[in-house]
Amino acid sequence: MALSDIAEGVTATHAQEDRGVAVVDRTDASLSTVLAPYAESLPCGAETAATVVSTYVSGTSVGEAATAAGVAPITAAKTLHRLGFAGLSPLSPLQREICGDWLSGSLTRIEAQELADVGDRAFALGAYIETHDPIPGANETLQDTLSTDGDAMVEKRDALADTMTAASDLL
């Protein structure tokens, strides 16, 4: 089989699909400024959401992030969910299915809550998460804003520089 046989039927086009320009904005915009376009879809304002996000990504719990922002923990969880943070549903997969049955009208709320064996707050948050998708583009915007330009390996090396022995010292 010759190369011409393989290429038979292949055609080239002159037009390409315009996919836009990839942009990474490393400006020093505040987190609340970055969240302002999404504020209308959030259960709290941009300033409060910024406090929730910055506290949560520093390694604290949702409850601690809520306390720092001065909101109820359920509001902080809703905010984080809408901004694309995963793992915030208090319901297991089976409990989510039961909640879905309630949302579709197959069960009453009381029946669904009894079957799921969860409290009012957990069921309410689970229902909110089931009925509200993350805001499109919000998580990507946050990841760009929260990411650093630095290299973690280089930062660690620099932080430990005084404790390391130079190779020339070993000779």
Beta strands, then each sheet from edge to edge (+ up, - down):
end
